[in-house]
Amino acid sequence: MDLTVTIGGMKFKNPLWAASGTFGCGKEFVDFLDLSEVGAIVAKTVTLNPREGNSTPRVVETPSGMLNSIGLENKGVEHFAAEVLPEMKRYGTRVIASISGFSRQEFVECARVLSGKSTPDAIEINLSCPNVRHGHTKCLLMAQDPKATKEVIRAVKKRAKAPIIAKLTPNVTDIAEIARAAKDAGADAISLVNTYFGMAIDPLTMRPLLGNVVGGLSGPAIRPMAVKAVWEVYKKVKVAIIGIGGIMNGLDVAEFMIAGANAVQIGTTNLVEPGAMTRILREYKEYLKKMKISSARNIVGRLKTGG
């Protein structure tokens, strides 16, 4: 059985990646699973300068999911490049850095720092964190503006040594339009999707349950919408897709790939079951065996519609 997938000219041992913000930088999970079995680890998003993040509470459990409003708390890209990235590269799998910024120049500066002595295998550009405002654009998020998306991706592509993955928000009218803008600007792949805007209120106090009032909804509750986003982009844009959103088992992985994803990122599940990726990979292999499919690549975009 061939589980390998190729994205941005790089081969990954399997299509199951750990999603940014849910897996730390890997060391938090060494007691729960063999990190070398993971297709890739997408590190927690870093910014040019250190950030304290949003006010607490930052996490709220919801039916079939969770709301978070962390606000990109991190120690800055310089610290990540010097202290964290070298350690991550010893885990025996692909390492993907995740960067964000509040202007085009901040994204470019992050890419510059990550193009030094120690470089990640790829850079995921987080244009879509729902808990911060990104730069000067008519929209709340850069990933809601095709022009801003194109400008950032193009600028980072010129500076970065590694392949570029654009992480997009589902909080748009036409996600394929944004994906096309990212692809035209040079993105090697598209991550779909980041979290959906949401909020929760305590009826007894009549106050929001998140310190930031609004947060990002993740988990199984968003999976059907995330799968649809993948399918919409697969139909309209010729670009590699990494599916994200509420994956809990091997069949969920297959669902995203049948819709058009070349790989997937597993997120919220890791917070509930730290060793989940080992189980999900086993279940995915069992699915392929049961379906008599010899290669993971053979199910990408195989959705059957019509009669």
RODRENVEX-132979 format. One record per atom (N, C-alpha, C, CB): y, z, x. Coordinates in steps of 0.1 Angstrom, whole numbers, plus 5000, padded with zeros to 4 digits. Each point is the difference from the previous one (the first is absolute). Glycine has a CB too. Layout:
YZX/...
This chain:
498850005008/501250004992/501250005009/498850124981/502149795017/501249985007/501250064993/499149795011/501450334993/501150064994/501449975006/498450184994/501649745016/501349975007/500949924992/498850025021/502550004981/501049924994/501149975010/499650104977/501149795022/501049965010/501349994993/498349885014/502750194991/501450004994/501050005011/499250134980/501749785019/501049995011/499449965013/501450164988/497549775012/499449965013/499250115006/501849855004/498050274989/499350115005/498750024992/502150115008/496849934999/498850034993/499950154998/498949795010/500750244977/499850144997/498550024997/502450034990/497050085014/498650024998/499650014985/500050125022/500949924970/499750004985/501350004993/497850125003/502249854984/501349994993/500650134994/499249784994/500250345010/500450134994/501050065010/497850034987/503449985010/501050075008/500550134994/500749775009/499850324999/500650124995/501549984998/498350145012/502149894976/501449974996/501050095006/499249914979/502050045024/501150085006/500450114991/500849805011/499550324995/500450114992/498950094994/502049874996/496850085005/498950084994/498950045010/500449884979/499850075034/499050025010/500650065013/498749814990/502650245009/500750055012/500049895010/499350234995/500349815017/499849905011/498650005005/502450035007/496750014984/498550005003/499450135005/500449775006/500350315002/499450125006/499850104989/501249965022/499550044967/499850094990/498649984993/502550014996/496949885006/498749964994/498850005009/501449874984/498850175028/498949985010/498850094997/501649945017/498650174975/498950094996/499349954988/501350195010/499249714984/499449964987/499349865000/501850134990/498549795020/499449875001/500149945014/500449964976/498849945027/500149935013/501149894999/497550045004/503649995002/501249914999/499749855005/501450205003/497649795005/499749865005/499349924989/499750095023/499949974966/499449924989/501149954991/498050145001/503249905000/501149964992/500549865005/500750244994/499649674997/500449875004/501450005008/498849914981/502150185014/501350025007/500650134994/500349745004/500550325004/500850114996/501549965000/498350175009/502349844979/501449974999/500750145001/499749794985/501150235025/500650135003/501150034989/499549975025/500850164974/501150044992/501349935004/498950234996/501949734994/501249925003/501050085009/499749884978/500850055032/501050065009/501349924998/498350095016/502849984987/501449945000/500650015014/500350064975/500849875026/500750005013/500350145005/500949784995/499650304996/500450145003/499150104992/502449935005/497550195000/499250104993/500650034986/499350105022/499849934968/500450034987/499350124995/500549764995/500350334997/499450124995/499349974986/501750135012/498649764982/499449974987/500750054988/497949995012/501650004977/500650044987/499850154998/499749774991/501150284999/499850144996/498750034993/502550024998/497050105002/498850034994/500250044985/499150085022/499949924970/498649955002/499949855002/499350194986/499749775022/499949865004/498849934994/501150065021/498050024974/498749944994/499750064987/499149965023/500649964967/499650054987/498749924995/502450064994/496650015002/498849944994/500349944986/498550165014/501049724983/500249944987/498649954995/502449935006/497550044982/498749954995/499649875008/500650094977/498349925029/499449895008/500949965012/498949924979/501950175026/500849965011/500950125005/499949774992/501150195016/500950105005/501449935002/498150145011/502949954988/501349965004/500450065013/500749974976/499949955033/500550065012/501449965003/497750005009/503050094998/501449975004/500350065013/500749994976/498549975034/500150055014/501349975006/497549995002/502949884997/501349965005/500049965015/501050154983/497849805021/499849955014/500350115011/500649774991/498950355007/500250105010/499249965012/500250184983/500549825029/499349965012/500950045012/498849804989/500650195023/500750045013/500749885007/498350185002/501749704992/500649895006/499149915007/502050135002/498449745000/499149905006/499850035015/500849834983/500250225024/499850035014/498950105002/502449955004/497650154988/498950105001/498649944997/501750184994/498349744995/498849934996/499449925012/500850004976/500149925030/499549915010/499650075013/501649834991/499050285012/499750075012/498850104999/502449985006/497650094982/499150114998/498849974991/501950155005/498349774985/499049984989/499249885002/501450124985/499249775018/499349875001/499049995011/502049904991/498250165021/499049995010/498750084996/501849995017/498450124976/498850084995/499349924989/501150215006/499649724985/499349934990/499249885005/501950064985/498549885026/499349895006/498750045007/502249895003/497650244997/498750045006/498950024989/501350125018/499049864969/499150024989/499049894998/501850134990/498349765017/499049894999/500249914988/498550155012/502749844983/500249914989/501549945001/498450134985/501949785007/501349945000/501150104995/499049784996/502150225011/501150094997/501249924995/499250175017/501349864971/501249934994/501150104999/498549844988/502650135018/501250094998/500749964987/500350035025/500350074969/500849974988/501450045003/498050044984/503049875014/501450035002/500949984988/499649945024/501450144975/501049984990/501450025006/498350084982/502749885010/501450015005/501049994989/499349915022/501950124981/501150004990/501049895002/499750244998/499949675012/500849885002/499049905008/502350135000/498149755000/499249905008/499950045014/500749824984/500450235022/500050035014/499050125003/502449915002/497550184989/499150115002/498549965001/501650154988/498149755003/498649955001/499849935013/500049974975/501049955029/499949935013/499850095012/501449814990/499450305010/499950105010/498650075001/502550034998/497049994990/498650065000/499049905006/500650134979/499649755018/499149895005/500150005015/500149874979/501150145026/500350005015/499250115006/502349904997/497950224998/499350125006/498549985000/501850154992/497749794998/498549984999/499549875007/500150114978/500849835030/499749895008/500050035015/500949854982/499050285021/500050055013/498750005007/501950144994/497849975014/498750015007/498850014991/501350115019/498949974970/498950024991/500449944987/499350225011/499949684985/500449924987/498850024990/501449845013/499050164974/498950014990/499449864998/501250194988/497749805005/499449874998/500749924990/497850115004/503049964987/500949934990/501050104996/498149854992/503050095001/501050094995/500249974985/501250005022/498650104970/500349994986/501450044997/497650054994/503249865000/501450034997/500150054986/500849825016/499550314983/500150064987/501449984995/498350185007/501849724984/501349974994/500150064986/500049785013/499050314984/499850034986/499850154996/499149774999/501350325011/499850144996/500950044988/499450055024/500050004965/500850024988/500850135001/498249894987/501850185024/500650135001/501350005009/497850104996/502549785009/501349995008/500749874996/499050145019/502249854984/500849884998/500149925013/501350114981/498349765018/500049925012/501249915001/497550014999/503450035010/501149915004/500949954989/498549945018/502349954986/501049954992/499449874992/501950095016/497749934972/499549904992/500350034986/498149955016/501949954976/500350024985/499050084993/501249785000/497650245007/498950074994/499850135006/498949784995/500350314999/499750135005/499249985013/500050104977/499049815023/499149985011/500249865006/498450164990/501449835023/500149865006/499049914994/500950105021/497949954977/498949924995/500249964985/498550125016/502649924978/500449944987/500949885001/499750234990/500749745022/501049905003/499449905009/501950164997/497849724998/499349905009/500849965012/498949914980/502550095019/500849965011/500050115011/501549874984/498650265011/499950115010/498650015007/501750124986/497349855006/498650005005/499949905011/499150084978/501449805019/499949895010/500850035012/499749844981/501450225018/500950025012/499350115009/502049944986/497450165008/499450115008/498849945007/500950184984/498249765008/498849945006/500349915011/498850034978/502149885020/500349905010/500550065013/500649844982/500350265016/500650075012/498950085008/502250024987/496950055006/499050085006/499049905007/500350194983/499449705011/499049915005/500549955014/499349934977/502050055024/500549955013/499950105011/501649864988/498450275008/500050115010/498650065003/502350054993/496849944997/498750075002/499049925007/500550114979/498649955029/499049935007/498750004991/500950085022/499050014968/498850014992/500249924987/499550225010/499449744983/500149944987/500750094990/497949885005/502750064985/500950074990/499350004987/502149945013/497950184980/499550014987/501150054991/497650055008/502849894981/501150044992/499450084988/501449805006/499050334993/499550084989/501050004989/498850155016/500849804972/500949974989/499950104989/499949765006/501150254986/500150094988/499549924988/501950135010/497449944981/499649934987/501250014990/497650065004/503450014999/501150024991/501049895000/499850245003/499749644993/500749885000/499649914988/500350015025/500549894971/499649914989/498949905005/502350034990/497949925022/499149895005/499650035014/501049834985/497950245017/499650045014/499649885008/499250214991/500449685003/499749885008/501249955007/498149944984/503150075009/501249955006/500450085013/500849944977/499050195023/500250085012/499049975010/501050184986/497849815011/498949965009/500349875007/498350134986/502149775006/500349875006/501250015010/499249894979/501850195018/501150025009/499550065013/501650034981/497650075018/499450075012/499249905009/500050224987/499249715006/499149905007/500949895007/498250054983/502849905010/500849905005/500850055012/500249904978/500150235023/500750065011/499150035012/501650104983/497149885015/499150025011/499050114999/501849915013/498150164976/499050104998/498649945001/501650134986/497549945022/498749965002/499150044988/500350015025/500150094968/499350054988/500950084991/497950015014/501650024974/500850074990/499150124995/501349794993/499350335007/499350124995/500550024985/499850115023/499249894968/500350014986/499150114993/500749764999/499850354996/501450024998/500350145005/500149844980/501250195021/500550145002/500050064987/501449945020/499050194979/500050074987/500949954990/499350205013/500449844974/500949974989/500950114998/498249864989/503150115006/500950114997/499450094989/502049855007/498250284994/499650084989/500650145001/497949884999/502050204991/500650135000/499250094991/502349925005/497850214997/499350104991/501050124998/497749935009/502250124978/500950104996/499250124994/501849834995/498750295009/499450124994/500750034987/499550105023/499849884966/500650024986/500550144998/498549834991/500950275016/500550144998/501350035006/497650074999/502649885013/501350025007/501049884998/498850145017/500649754978/500849884998/500649955013/500550074977/498749955034/500549965013/499049905006/501250225003/499249695006/499049925007/499150075009/501749824999/497150145002/499050065009/500149965014/498550014981/502249895022/500349965014/501450035004/498349814998/501850245014/501450035005/500949885000/499050185014/500449704988/500849885000/500149934986/499349975024/500250104966/499949964986/499049884998/502450074998/497949825009/499149884999/499149995013/501849884985/497050075013/499149985011/499249884999/499950245003/499149755005/499149885000/498650044994/501349905020/498350034970/498750024994/498949925007/501150054978/497850025026/498949945006/498750054994/501249985022/497649974982/498850044995/499449914990/500750235004/498149804990/499349914991/500949954988/497950115006/503149974990/500949954989/500649875003/500450244995/499949735017/500749875003/499149885004/501950145007/496849894994/499149895005/500149884992/498550185009/501449824978/500049874993/501349925002/498650114983/502549965018/501349935003/500049945014/501250154984/498349935026/499949965014/499149875001/500550245008/498449774986/499149885000/500749884995/498050154997/502749864992/500749894994/501149955010/499650094977/501150005030/501049955010/499349925011/501450204995/497449845009/499349935011/499649864994/499150215010/500549784978/499549884994/501249904999/498250124988/503049945008/501249914998/500449945013/500750154981/499349935030/500449955013/499049905005/501250215005/497549824993/498949915005/500149864994/498550205003/501949804984/500149874993/501249925005/498950104980/502149965025/501349935002/500449995015/500650074977/498950025031/500550005014/498850005010/502150124993/497949795016/498949995010/500250095011/499649764994/500050365005/500250115010/498950104999/502549964999/497250105012/499050114999/500550124993/499149925022/500150144970/500450114991/499150135003/500749834982/500050285019/499350135001/500250074987/500350015026/498750024966/500150064987/500150155001/498849814990/502150265003/500150145000/500250054985/501050005024/498450114973/500350064987/498850064993/501749844998/498050295004/499050074992/498649975003/501750014983/498049955029/498649975004/499250135002/500749785010/498250234982/499250125000/498649985004/501450094982/498149785018/498649985003/499849855005/499350174983/499549805020/499749875006/500349884990/498350115014/501549924973/500249894990/501549984999/498050064987/502850045015/501549984999/500449915012/500350224989/499149795022/500349915012/499749864996/499550195016/499349794978/499649874996/500949944990/497750065004/502850024987/500949954989/501349945006/499150184985/501549895025/501249955006/499749885008/500850235002/498149765005/499749885008/499749884991/499150155018/500249874971/499749894991/501449954994/497750104994/503349995004/501349964995/500849925011/500050204985/499649815028/500649925010/500450085013/500849874981/498950265019/500350085012/499049965012/501050194985/499549805027/499249985012/499550145005/501249795005/499550314992/499750145005/500650094990/499849945024/499950194977/500650104991/500450125008/498649924981/502350165013/500450135006/499650114990/501949895014/497550214991/499650114992/500950125002/497649925001/503050134989/501050105001/499850144994/501549815001/498950204986/500050134993/498650065001/501849924985/497150005015/498750065000/499850095012/499249804988/501450165023/499950085013/500550144998/500249795013/500850234978/500550144998/499150084992/502349905001/496950044991/499050074991/498750025007/501149914980/498549995028/498750005006/500249955015/498749974977/501550125032/500449955014/498949915006/501250215003/497649794993/499049925006/499749874992/499050205010/501849774980/499849904990/499749865006/501450134984/499349845027/499949865005/498649975005/502350015007/496950094998/498649985004/499249964987/500350165020/499949924970/499349984987/500349864994/499950254996/501449725004/500449874994/499549885008/502150124991/497949895022/499449895008/498649984997/501750055018/497550064981/498650004996/499849934987/499550215014/501349834976/499949944987/500349854999/500650234991/500449745018/500449865000/498949915006/502450075003/496949995008/498949935006/498949984989/500650095023/499150024970/499049994989/500349894990/499550255004/501849744992/500449904991/499749865005/501850154991/498649825022/499849875006/498549975000/502150035014/497150074990/498549985001/499449974986/499950165019/500649924971/499549974986/500349864995/500250254996/501049715008/500549874995/499549885009/502050124991/497249925020/499549905009/501249925007/497849984986/503250095018/501249945006/499950045015/501450014979/498649895030/499750035014/501350035008/498149854998/503150114996/501250035007/501150054991/499449825016/501350284989/501150064992/501049894996/499750225011/500549694998/501049894997/499749914988/500550015025/498249994972/499649904989/500350044986/498249955015/502450184983/500350034987/501550004997/498150145000/502749825011/501550004998/500449894991/500250095023/500549954966/500549904991/499049944991/501749965016/497150104982/498949944992/500150044985/498650015021/502550034975/500250034985/499649884992/501850175005/497449864985/499649894990/500750024987/497749995010/503149914987/500750004987/499649894991/502050115012/498449894976/499649894991/498650024994/501449855013/498050054982/498750014993/498850035008/501049854984/
